[in-house]
Amino acid sequence: MSTKIKYTDEPLEAKVILDFLPPPEALAFREEGVKVTIALSKKSVEFFKSEASKHHTQYQRMIRKLIDSYVDAHAEPRTPRATPVTRKRA
């Protein structure tokens, strides 16, 4: 514990790291929820309840985060269209 620190005059290599953290307003944002009724298997609900109790959270919140993660991973990015697309009737 009493080892001395050796300082040297070596040149420093510094890199600028882009700000990757979300702004505070994005952290406080709460998405609008939609109430749905869904029937899940008993084993799924028991699993989420068990995991939620281990992590001191709500099982519904875990299921909601799981679904949101799936949507984020598989949703196609939205691209704004300049003009609406009209379809011809057959």
N, C-alpha and C positions, 0 to 999 in steps of 0.2 A: 503494500500500500504506500510505501514511502519512495517509490521509484520516481526519479526526476524526469520531467518532460524535456525532450531535446527539440529545440526549434531550429528550423532551417530556412534559408532564403530562397526557396524554390519558387519558380513562377506558378501562379495559380491559373487553372483552366476553368473558366466560368461559362455556364450555358444558361441561356434564357429559357425558362419553361413557361409555356403558354398557360394561361389561367384555365384550368379544367374544372373548377368547382362551380356549381350552379349559384346564381345570385340568391340572396336571402329570400326575395319574394317568391322564387321558384320552390324553395324549401317549405314555405308557409302555405303554398297553394294546395287546396284540397279539391280533388276532382269531384264532379257531380256524380252522385250515386244513383243507381236505378234499382229499385227493389224487384227481385225475381223470386219465383218459387222453383226449386229444383229438387229432384229426388236423387240422392247419392246412395251408393252402397254402404252398408253398415260398416264394412271393414275400412272404407275410405274415411268415414267420419271418425271412427275410433282412432285411426292412424293420426289424423290431424289434431284431434283432441289430445292425444298422448304427446305428440311433438310440441303442441302449443303449451302444454303444462310444463314441459322441460325448459322451454325458452321464455316462460312467463309472458305469454301473449294470448290473443284470442284466436281460436281455430278458424273462425270466419275470415279474419284478416289474412291468415296464411293462405287460405284457398283463394281469396281475392287477389293477393300478390302473385300467386302461381298462375292464375288466369291472365293477369296483366302482363306477366313476363312472357307467356306464350304468345300473346297478341303482339307484343313489341318485337319478338323474334320472327314472327311469321307474317306480319302485316306488310302490305306493299306500301311504299311511301306515297303519300298523296301529292299529286302534281296539279297545280291550278291550270285550268283550261281557259284559253282566251275566248273561245266560242263554244256554246253548248253543242253536244253531238246529238243529232236527230237521226232516228232510225226510220227507215222506210217500212211501211206495212206490207205484208205479203198478200 
